[in-house]
Amino acid sequence: MTAAAGVAYRSPMRTTGEAAPREDRGLFGIVPPGRPTDLAVAGLVLVVQLGLTTAAARRQPDRQPLDLLAYLLLAAGPVALLWRRRSPAVVLAVVMASNVCYFALGYPYGPAWLSLIVAFWTAVTGGARRAAWATAFVGLAAYFTLAALLGRAEPATPLSIAAHLGWLLLVLVVAEVALAARQRRQDAERTRAEEARRRAGEERMRIARELHDVLAHNISLINVQAGVALHLMDEQPGQSRSALVAIKQASNDALGELRSVLDVLRQGNEAPPRAPASGLAQLDSLVAGAGATGLEVRTRVEGLPRPLPAGTDLAAFRIVQESLTNVTRHAGPASATVLVRYGNDDLTVQVDDDGRGPAAAAGPGTGNGIRGMRERVAALGGELTTGPRPGGGFRVQARLPLDEGEAR
């Protein structure tokens, strides 16, 4: 990943503690967030609180009449909502204080608590959950205490305490449920994004392995044949023709396989792959191509050949291909034996050579060839062993499990 990509990506992981993700989805997750929305919400709450409370006061002659202080307390909560997204805990404290004072002074009942509901909702869903719960209980205690001192509101009874506590808990619980639902959505989105990144990474690695195997094998053949052609061009010009023919065939094979690999990147409206997927059905042509470089290759098949799962078939072919490439490049004058054994529940692919041995073979073990083979085998749940073999030379052996239900 480039540095630019690293800067562009920010981890969505949530930090520990009480704070919820500060993803503001507006009021109740319906109204979009923003300053105009805050103004609209505050204005609407102000109109409803003042208008409906004034209308309700006419039917409550036993309560304290509305005066300037009452209207100031009714307006304080909605005005404070203008800053609800910036400082939800502070706004909640201001709104709670204005409500406590209003009702403790015995003013008429009405929707004066509407701003308090909005403030509680914003605090819980905006990252101040503990402050919201603490403010609820402190505010309730302050209300009954102040009401008892002033003597203008109803006395504290178990029924009145339960009623006030009940509606506060209802608001808090509904806000918590909404917060939990939002967090589940965020977690699901993060999981989908991480899964997409993981699959994209795996696909990039798969394409990289395919490109490495195709290019390493065919270019190695071309390189060997080009060296032969140059050597024979002066001494035996007529025999250089066969080397050039082998170069042409290897380059054609490389182009064909590259097209097959790159076809996975085609758009949905493009043509399907123009060449069949590589597999053990092409083993003879693979061995013939290696033989054109002067490498003597013998093949042996044990067990009953049968259709293989596509991934297993491709992995087996690439393992043989990469192994023969390593023999050509690193083993020196050598011959190789390819063994394919079909078992009841697994497929064994083994490539032996009698070249210069592990000292010469140590080079590819530190490169991408054997590492790519290990990744292929591990992806299929198999086992790969590499190293010197008895009697000299090098051995690559892969055991790939078979699931008959997945065979092509």
Secondary structure in CASP SS format (residue, H / E / C, confidence):
PFRMAT SS
TARGET T0000
AUTHOR 0000-0000-0000
METHOD secondary structure of the structure
MODEL  1
M C 1.00
T C 1.00
A H 1.00
A H 1.00
A H 1.00
G H 1.00
V H 1.00
A H 1.00
Y C 1.00
R C 1.00
S C 1.00
P C 1.00
M C 1.00
R C 1.00
T C 1.00
T C 1.00
G C 1.00
E C 1.00
A C 1.00
A C 1.00
P C 1.00
R C 1.00
E C 1.00
D C 1.00
R C 1.00
G C 1.00
L H 1.00
F H 1.00
G H 1.00
I C 1.00
V C 1.00
P C 1.00
P C 1.00
G C 1.00
R H 1.00
P H 1.00
T H 1.00
D H 1.00
L H 1.00
A H 1.00
V H 1.00
A H 1.00
G H 1.00
L H 1.00
V H 1.00
L H 1.00
V H 1.00
V H 1.00
Q H 1.00
L H 1.00
G H 1.00
L H 1.00
T H 1.00
T H 1.00
A H 1.00
A H 1.00
A H 1.00
R C 1.00
R C 1.00
Q C 1.00
P C 1.00
D C 1.00
R C 1.00
Q C 1.00
P C 1.00
L C 1.00
D C 1.00
L H 1.00
L H 1.00
A H 1.00
Y H 1.00
L H 1.00
L H 1.00
L H 1.00
A H 1.00
A H 1.00
G H 1.00
P H 1.00
V H 1.00
A H 1.00
L H 1.00
L H 1.00
W H 1.00
R C 1.00
R C 1.00
R C 1.00
S C 1.00
P H 1.00
A H 1.00
V H 1.00
V H 1.00
L H 1.00
A H 1.00
V H 1.00
V H 1.00
M H 1.00
A H 1.00
S H 1.00
N H 1.00
V H 1.00
C H 1.00
Y H 1.00
F H 1.00
A H 1.00
L C 1.00
G C 1.00
Y C 1.00
P C 1.00
Y C 1.00
G C 1.00
P H 1.00
A H 1.00
W H 1.00
L H 1.00
S H 1.00
L H 1.00
I H 1.00
V H 1.00
A H 1.00
F H 1.00
W H 1.00
T H 1.00
A H 1.00
V H 1.00
T H 1.00
G C 1.00
G C 1.00
A C 1.00
R H 1.00
R H 1.00
A H 1.00
A H 1.00
W H 1.00
A H 1.00
T H 1.00
A H 1.00
F H 1.00
V H 1.00
G H 1.00
L H 1.00
A H 1.00
A H 1.00
Y H 1.00
F H 1.00
T H 1.00
L H 1.00
A H 1.00
A H 1.00
L H 1.00
L H 1.00
G C 1.00
R C 1.00
A C 1.00
E C 1.00
P C 1.00
A C 1.00
T C 1.00
P H 1.00
L H 1.00
S H 1.00
I H 1.00
A H 1.00
A H 1.00
H H 1.00
L H 1.00
G H 1.00
W H 1.00
L H 1.00
L H 1.00
L H 1.00
V H 1.00
L H 1.00
V H 1.00
V H 1.00
A H 1.00
E H 1.00
V H 1.00
A H 1.00
L H 1.00
A H 1.00
A H 1.00
R H 1.00
Q H 1.00
R H 1.00
R H 1.00
Q H 1.00
D H 1.00
A H 1.00
E H 1.00
R H 1.00
T H 1.00
R H 1.00
A H 1.00
E H 1.00
E H 1.00
A H 1.00
R H 1.00
R H 1.00
R H 1.00
A H 1.00
G H 1.00
E H 1.00
E H 1.00
R H 1.00
M H 1.00
R H 1.00
I H 1.00
A H 1.00
R H 1.00
E H 1.00
L H 1.00
H H 1.00
D H 1.00
V H 1.00
L H 1.00
A H 1.00
H H 1.00
N H 1.00
I H 1.00
S H 1.00
L H 1.00
I H 1.00
N H 1.00
V H 1.00
Q H 1.00
A H 1.00
G H 1.00
V H 1.00
A H 1.00
L H 1.00
H H 1.00
L H 1.00
M H 1.00
D H 1.00
E H 1.00
Q C 1.00
P H 1.00
G H 1.00
Q H 1.00
S H 1.00
R H 1.00
S H 1.00
A H 1.00
L H 1.00
V H 1.00
A H 1.00
I H 1.00
K H 1.00
Q H 1.00
A H 1.00
S H 1.00
N H 1.00
D H 1.00
A H 1.00
L H 1.00
G H 1.00
E H 1.00
L H 1.00
R H 1.00
S H 1.00
V H 1.00
L H 1.00
D H 1.00
V H 1.00
L H 1.00
R C 1.00
Q C 1.00
G C 1.00
N C 1.00
E C 1.00
A C 1.00
P C 1.00
P C 1.00
R C 1.00
A C 1.00
P C 1.00
A C 1.00
S C 1.00
G C 1.00
L H 1.00
A H 1.00
Q H 1.00
L H 1.00
D H 1.00
S H 1.00
L H 1.00
V H 1.00
A H 1.00
G H 1.00
A H 1.00
G H 1.00
A C 1.00
T C 1.00
G C 1.00
L C 1.00
E E 1.00
V E 1.00
R E 1.00
T E 1.00
R E 1.00
V E 1.00
E E 1.00
G C 1.00
L C 1.00
P C 1.00
R C 1.00
P C 1.00
L C 1.00
P C 1.00
A H 1.00
G H 1.00
T H 1.00
D H 1.00
L H 1.00
A H 1.00
A H 1.00
F H 1.00
R H 1.00
I H 1.00
V H 1.00
Q H 1.00
E H 1.00
S H 1.00
L H 1.00
T H 1.00
N H 1.00
V H 1.00
T H 1.00
R H 1.00
H H 1.00
A C 1.00
G C 1.00
P C 1.00
A C 1.00
S E 1.00
A E 1.00
T E 1.00
V E 1.00
L E 1.00
V E 1.00
R E 1.00
Y E 1.00
G C 1.00
N C 1.00
D C 1.00
D E 1.00
L E 1.00
T E 1.00
V E 1.00
Q E 1.00
V E 1.00
D E 1.00
D E 1.00
D C 1.00
G C 1.00
R C 1.00
G C 1.00
P H 1.00
A H 1.00
A H 1.00
A H 1.00
A H 1.00
G H 1.00
P H 1.00
G H 1.00
T C 1.00
G C 1.00
N H 1.00
G H 1.00
I H 1.00
R H 1.00
G H 1.00
M H 1.00
R H 1.00
E H 1.00
R H 1.00
V H 1.00
A H 1.00
A H 1.00
L C 1.00
G C 1.00
G C 1.00
E E 1.00
L E 1.00
T E 1.00
T E 1.00
G E 1.00
P E 1.00
R C 1.00
P C 1.00
G C 1.00
G C 1.00
G C 1.00
F E 1.00
R E 1.00
V E 1.00
Q E 1.00
A E 1.00
R E 1.00
L E 1.00
P E 1.00
L C 1.00
D C 1.00
E H 1.00
G H 1.00
E H 1.00
A C 1.00
R C 1.00
END
